[in-house]
Amino acid sequence: MKNKIKVIGFDADDTLWINEFYYKETEKKFALLLKEYLPEDQISNELFQVEVKNMDLYGYGAKAFILSLIETALEITNSKLDPKIINSIIQLGKEQLNKPIVLLNGVKKVLDFLFPNYKLIVVTKGDLLDQERKLNKSELANYFHHIEVMSDKKTNHYTTLLKHLDIKPEEFIMIGNSLKSDIFPVLEIGSYAVYVPYHTTWQYEQINSKIESNKFYEVENIEEIIDIFT
């Protein structure tokens, strides 16, 4: 496998750096703002339903999340939301966008190992400005040929990416923490994939399916990728 690969794609959030933890943290603070209306678990459920409903319109990322927070608050309060709470929600969103970038253990070691022999790219969903900001704050930008921000990560999106890169499916491998977005669609087009589980995964990305493919690898932590390419 390693002799075929020309391009290695890395998911960003919760593969290179911590992300979902911050969203959960913001969600808890959001629930506290509305605690007089509903219990925390019900607020979280309402928020998730709004996020899914808005997916086709807003896409993914922090800005879409902020808009869904405001919409959820308005729905929960029957549009009788105190403007001060709206302002507090906006501040939560700004805090979310300005969170520090904390690299996951072993990331830099893996990039140092792979960089001399492969073209590395970031393949992610979300808001372009936000993801570029994260990459620059991470101080990892020099490892990557470019950052590919997709509206979604389905088979057609990966097919378009490979055409843009001018490579065959078997010359590409994707590394990420989401079976739904980083693994299944990549295997479906004939590329390789490495699943690096993360202890917290957004509900929308969670699926339970067995994978049977000789192009699929699963590791316990990102440093084990070095063994795959050794």
N, C-alpha and C positions, 0 to 999 in steps of 0.2 A: 504493500500500500504506500509506504512512505516515499518510494521511488517514483510513483505516479503523480503525487500531489504537487501542484504548482502554487495554489492559493489556499490560505487558511483563513476562514472567517471566524471572528470572535463576536458572540453576543456581548453587549455592554453591561447592562444592569443585572446585578447579582451573578455575573460571570467574571467580570473584571473588578467590579467594585460593589459596595453595599448600596442597595436601593430600596427594596421592598420594606425593609425595617423602617425607613423614614416615612413611607406612605402609611404604614400601620400606626406609627407614632402620631402623624397628623390626623389620621382618622379618629384616634382616641380623643385628641384635643377637640376635634369637631363634635364628637358625641357629647363631651362635657358641656359645650356651648348650648346643646339642645336637650340636656338631661331632663328638663321639666316637661318635655313633650313625649319622649319615648325612652325605653331602656336602650343601653348601648348596642346590644345585639340586633335589635330591631332597626336601629338607625343604620348600622352597618349593612344590613340586608337591603334597606331602602336605597342606600347609596349604591350598592352593587347593581341593583336593578336599573337605576338611572344611568350608571356608567355603561352598561351593556346596551341600553336603549340609544345612547348617544354615540356609540362606537363608530357607526357609519358616517356620522356627521362631523365629529370632533377628532376621531382617530385616537391615538394613544399619547401618553405623556403627562407631564405635570400641569400644563395649561388646560388640557381636557379635564383633568382631575379637579382642578379648581372650579371650573364651570359646573361640573356635576355636583360638587359640594354645595354651591349656591342654589342650584336647582332643587337638590334634595331638601335643603333647609326650607325653601319656599313651599315645597309640597307638604312637608311635615307640619308646618305652621299654617297651612292654608293661606299662604301669601300674606300673612300678618307678622312677618319677621321684623324685629327691631333693626333699624339701619345700623345700629352699633354692632349687632351680631354679624351683619353682612360685612362690615369693615373688618371685624375680627377674622372672619373666614378668608378675606382677601389677604390679610397679614399672614395667616397660616400658609396660604399659597406662596407668598413671597419667601417665607422662611423655607418652604419646601424647595424652592428653586435655588436657594442659597446654601443648602446643606453642604458640609465639607465632603470631599471625595475620599473615601477610605477604601484602599485597595484590599482585595481578598488575599489571604496568605498564599504565597507562591506565584502570584501572577507575574511579577517582574522576572523571576527566575525562569519561568517558562518562555516569556517573550525574548529574553536574552538568548535562550537556547535555540529558538526557532528563527529569529530574525535574520541570521546570516544566510540561511538556505531557502527561505520561502517568502513569497509576497504575503504580508499580513494585512487584513482589512477588518474594520469593525462593521458588523451587520446588525442593525438595531431598528427598533420601532420607536415612535415618539416624535417629539418636536425637534426639528433640526437645530435651532438655536440652543435649546437646552442640552441636547446631546453633544454638540460641539463644545459648549461651555464645560460640560463634565469631562470630556476628553482632554481639553486644555488644562483644566485644574488637576487632572490625574497625573500630569507630566508623563503620559505615555504616548503622546501624539507622534513622536519621532519614530516609534516602532511601526506605525501603520501607513500603508500606501494611501489609503483614503478611508473616509467614513461613509457608509451606505445607510441612509435612513429610509426605511421602507414604510409605506402606509400600512402594510400588513406583511406577515411572513407566511405566505401560502405558496404552493408549488409554482404558480405562474410568476410570482415575484422572484423566486430563486432562479427560475428559467431565464427571466429577463436579465437578472444579475450576471449569470454565466455568459450570456450573449454579449453583455457589455464588457466583461472581462476577457472575452474571446478564448474561453477554455471549455473543454469537454467536462461533463458531469463527474467523471472519474478522476479529474484533476483538481477537484475541490473537496474540502472537508470543512464542516461547520462545527464549532464548539459552543455549547450553551447549556443553560440550566432549565430550559422549557422543552418538554417532549413535544408539546403542541406546536410551538413556533420554530424551534431550532433543530429538531430531530426528524420527526415524521415527514414533513414536506421535503426535506433534503434527501432522505432515503428514497422517497417516491420518485425523484428525478434521476436517481442513480448515483448520487454523490455519497461521500462518507460523512459520518456524524459521530461526535463525541459528547455524551451526556454527562454533565458535571452537576449533580443534584445540589440544590441550596435548601437550607432548612426552612426557609419561608418562601412560599410561592403564591403569587396572586391567584385568587379563586378562579378567575377566568382562564388561567393557563393550566389548570390542573386537569389531568386526564389519567385514566387507568387502562392501559393497553399493553399487551405483551409485544415485544419486538423480537422478530426473528430475522436477522439479516447479518451476513458476513461483513457488511460495511458499517456495522454499528459497534461502538465501544462505550462502555460505562466505567467511570472512574469515581473514586470516593472523594478525591480532591484534585485540584487542577495540576498539581505537580506531577501526578501520575501520567500526564500527557507526554512528558519527556520519555517515559518508558515505551510508549507507543511509537515514537519517532526515533528510537535508538536501535 
